[in-house]
């Protein structure tokens, strides 16, 4: 559709995400997601013992 390969499209998206992160003032390069919420099965098992 765009006249470019899938790899080129992937590279463009990667670069655009980097520019967006800079524009939004991301403070670190950590990925998105939860950070140690402490409610994993392993954590619950430790609390139970």
N, CA, C and O atoms as a GROMACS GRO file, in nm:
protein
  196
    1UNK      N    1   0.080  -0.120   0.000
    1UNK     CA    2   0.000   0.000   0.000
    1UNK      C    3   0.085   0.127   0.000
    1UNK      O    4   0.055   0.223  -0.072
    2UNK      N    5   0.189   0.127   0.080
    2UNK     CA    6   0.272   0.246   0.090
    2UNK      C    7   0.385   0.247  -0.013
    2UNK      O    8   0.452   0.348  -0.031
    3UNK      N    9   0.405   0.135  -0.078
    3UNK     CA   10   0.513   0.126  -0.175
    3UNK      C   11   0.649   0.103  -0.112
    3UNK      O   12   0.752   0.128  -0.175
    4UNK      N   13   0.650   0.055   0.014
    4UNK     CA   14   0.776   0.024   0.083
    4UNK      C   15   0.765  -0.117   0.141
    4UNK      O   16   0.655  -0.171   0.156
    5UNK      N   17   0.879  -0.175   0.173
    5UNK     CA   18   0.879  -0.310   0.228
    5UNK      C   19   0.831  -0.309   0.373
    5UNK      O   20   0.826  -0.204   0.437
    6UNK      N   21   0.796  -0.426   0.424
    6UNK     CA   22   0.754  -0.438   0.563
    6UNK      C   23   0.866  -0.396   0.657
    6UNK      O   24   0.842  -0.334   0.760
    7UNK      N   25   0.990  -0.430   0.621
    7UNK     CA   26   1.104  -0.392   0.704
    7UNK      C   27   1.121  -0.241   0.709
    7UNK      O   28   1.146  -0.185   0.816
    8UNK      N   29   1.108  -0.175   0.596
    8UNK     CA   30   1.120  -0.029   0.592
    8UNK      C   31   1.009   0.036   0.674
    8UNK      O   32   1.033   0.135   0.744
    9UNK      N   33   0.890  -0.019   0.666
    9UNK     CA   34   0.779   0.034   0.746
    9UNK      C   35   0.807   0.018   0.894
    9UNK      O   36   0.779   0.108   0.974
   10UNK      N   37   0.862  -0.098   0.932
   10UNK     CA   38   0.895  -0.123   1.071
   10UNK      C   39   1.000  -0.025   1.122
   10UNK      O   40   0.989   0.026   1.234
   11UNK      N   41   1.099   0.003   1.041
   11UNK     CA   42   1.204   0.099   1.078
   11UNK      C   43   1.144   0.238   1.095
   11UNK      O   44   1.179   0.309   1.189
   12UNK      N   45   1.057   0.277   1.004
   12UNK     CA   46   0.993   0.410   1.014
   12UNK      C   47   0.911   0.422   1.142
   12UNK      O   48   0.914   0.526   1.209
   13UNK      N   49   0.838   0.316   1.176
   13UNK     CA   50   0.758   0.318   1.299
   13UNK      C   51   0.849   0.329   1.420
   13UNK      O   52   0.821   0.406   1.512
   14UNK      N   53   0.958   0.251   1.422
   14UNK     CA   54   1.052   0.254   1.534
   14UNK      C   55   1.109   0.395   1.553
   14UNK      O   56   1.116   0.445   1.665
   15UNK      N   57   1.150   0.457   1.445
   15UNK     CA   58   1.206   0.593   1.452
   15UNK      C   59   1.101   0.694   1.496
   15UNK      O   60   1.131   0.784   1.574
   16UNK      N   61   0.979   0.678   1.447
   16UNK     CA   62   0.871   0.770   1.485
   16UNK      C   63   0.840   0.758   1.634
   16UNK      O   64   0.814   0.859   1.700
   17UNK      N   65   0.842   0.636   1.686
   17UNK     CA   66   0.819   0.617   1.829
   17UNK      C   67   0.928   0.685   1.911
   17UNK      O   68   0.901   0.744   2.016
   18UNK      N   69   1.052   0.676   1.863
   18UNK     CA   70   1.162   0.743   1.932
   18UNK      C   71   1.144   0.894   1.933
   18UNK      O   72   1.167   0.959   2.035
   19UNK      N   73   1.104   0.950   1.819
   19UNK     CA   74   1.080   1.094   1.813
   19UNK      C   75   0.964   1.135   1.903
   19UNK      O   76   0.970   1.240   1.968
   20UNK      N   77   0.861   1.053   1.908
   20UNK     CA   78   0.746   1.081   1.993
   20UNK      C   79   0.787   1.078   2.140
   20UNK      O   80   0.744   1.163   2.218
   21UNK      N   81   0.869   0.981   2.178
   21UNK     CA   82   0.916   0.972   2.317
   21UNK      C   83   0.993   1.096   2.356
   21UNK      O   84   0.976   1.148   2.466
   22UNK      N   85   1.078   1.145   2.266
   22UNK     CA   86   1.154   1.266   2.294
   22UNK      C   87   1.060   1.385   2.306
   22UNK      O   88   1.074   1.468   2.396
   23UNK      N   89   0.963   1.393   2.216
   23UNK     CA   90   0.869   1.505   2.216
   23UNK      C   91   0.784   1.506   2.343
   23UNK      O   92   0.747   1.612   2.393
   24UNK      N   93   0.753   1.388   2.396
   24UNK     CA   94   0.673   1.380   2.517
   24UNK      C   95   0.758   1.391   2.643
   24UNK      O   96   0.705   1.398   2.754
   25UNK      N   97   0.888   1.392   2.626
   25UNK     CA   98   0.978   1.409   2.740
   25UNK      C   99   0.989   1.286   2.827
   25UNK      O  100   0.990   1.296   2.949
   26UNK      N  101   0.997   1.168   2.764
   26UNK     CA  102   1.012   1.046   2.841
   26UNK      C  103   1.137   1.057   2.926
   26UNK      O  104   1.243   1.098   2.878
   27UNK      N  105   1.126   1.021   3.052
   27UNK     CA  106   1.237   1.036   3.145
   27UNK      C  107   1.333   0.918   3.142
   27UNK      O  108   1.449   0.932   3.180
   28UNK      N  109   1.285   0.802   3.099
   28UNK     CA  110   1.374   0.687   3.089
   28UNK      C  111   1.332   0.602   2.971
   28UNK      O  112   1.228   0.626   2.910
   29UNK      N  113   1.414   0.504   2.938
   29UNK     CA  114   1.388   0.420   2.822
   29UNK      C  115   1.320   0.289   2.860
   29UNK      O  116   1.313   0.197   2.779
   30UNK      N  117   1.270   0.281   2.984
   30UNK     CA  118   1.203   0.159   3.025
   30UNK      C  119   1.076   0.139   2.944
   30UNK      O  120   1.009   0.234   2.905
   31UNK      N  121   1.047   0.015   2.919
   31UNK     CA  122   0.926  -0.016   2.844
   31UNK      C  123   0.801   0.012   2.925
   31UNK      O  124   0.807   0.028   3.047
   32UNK      N  125   0.692   0.019   2.858
   32UNK     CA  126   0.565   0.041   2.926
   32UNK      C  127   0.525  -0.085   3.000
   32UNK      O  128   0.568  -0.195   2.965
   33UNK      N  129   0.443  -0.070   3.101
   33UNK     CA  130   0.392  -0.185   3.174
   33UNK      C  131   0.398  -0.163   3.323
   33UNK      O  132   0.438  -0.058   3.372
   34UNK      N  133   0.358  -0.265   3.394
   34UNK     CA  134   0.357  -0.258   3.539
   34UNK      C  135   0.498  -0.268   3.593
   34UNK      O  136   0.585  -0.333   3.534
   35UNK      N  137   0.520  -0.203   3.706
   35UNK     CA  138   0.650  -0.209   3.770
   35UNK      C  139   0.634  -0.264   3.910
   35UNK      O  140   0.602  -0.190   4.003
   36UNK      N  141   0.656  -0.394   3.926
   36UNK     CA  142   0.656  -0.455   4.058
   36UNK      C  143   0.535  -0.425   4.143
   36UNK      O  144   0.548  -0.366   4.250
   37UNK      N  145   0.419  -0.464   4.098
   37UNK     CA  146   0.298  -0.435   4.174
   37UNK      C  147   0.287  -0.520   4.299
   37UNK      O  148   0.206  -0.490   4.386
   38UNK      N  149   0.367  -0.627   4.310
   38UNK     CA  150   0.370  -0.707   4.431
   38UNK      C  151   0.252  -0.800   4.449
   38UNK      O  152   0.227  -0.845   4.560
   39UNK      N  153   0.180  -0.829   4.345
   39UNK     CA  154   0.065  -0.917   4.357
   39UNK      C  155   0.076  -1.033   4.258
   39UNK      O  156  -0.023  -1.074   4.198
   40UNK      N  157   0.196  -1.085   4.244
   40UNK     CA  158   0.217  -1.199   4.156
   40UNK      C  159   0.196  -1.327   4.236
   40UNK      O  160   0.199  -1.323   4.359
   41UNK      N  161   0.175  -1.440   4.171
   41UNK     CA  162   0.159  -1.565   4.245
   41UNK      C  163   0.278  -1.595   4.336
   41UNK      O  164   0.260  -1.648   4.445
   42UNK      N  165   0.398  -1.562   4.291
   42UNK     CA  166   0.517  -1.585   4.374
   42UNK      C  167   0.513  -1.498   4.499
   42UNK      O  168   0.544  -1.545   4.608
   43UNK      N  169   0.475  -1.372   4.484
   43UNK     CA  170   0.465  -1.282   4.599
   43UNK      C  171   0.359  -1.330   4.697
   43UNK      O  172   0.381  -1.326   4.818
   44UNK      N  173   0.245  -1.374   4.647
   44UNK     CA  174   0.138  -1.423   4.735
   44UNK      C  175   0.183  -1.548   4.810
   44UNK      O  176   0.149  -1.567   4.926
   45UNK      N  177   0.261  -1.634   4.742
   45UNK     CA  178   0.310  -1.755   4.806
   45UNK      C  179   0.408  -1.720   4.918
   45UNK      O  180   0.406  -1.782   5.024
   46UNK      N  181   0.493  -1.621   4.895
   46UNK     CA  182   0.588  -1.578   4.998
   46UNK      C  183   0.515  -1.523   5.119
   46UNK      O  184   0.556  -1.548   5.233
   47UNK      N  185   0.407  -1.448   5.096
   47UNK     CA  186   0.330  -1.390   5.206
   47UNK      C  187   0.258  -1.498   5.286
   47UNK      O  188   0.240  -1.483   5.407
   48UNK      N  189   0.218  -1.606   5.219
   48UNK     CA  190   0.142  -1.712   5.285
   48UNK      C  191   0.230  -1.796   5.378
   48UNK      O  192   0.179  -1.858   5.471
   49UNK      N  193   0.360  -1.798   5.353
   49UNK     CA  194   0.449  -1.881   5.435
   49UNK      C  195   0.508  -1.804   5.549
   49UNK      O  196   0.585  -1.860   5.628
   0.00000   0.00000   0.00000
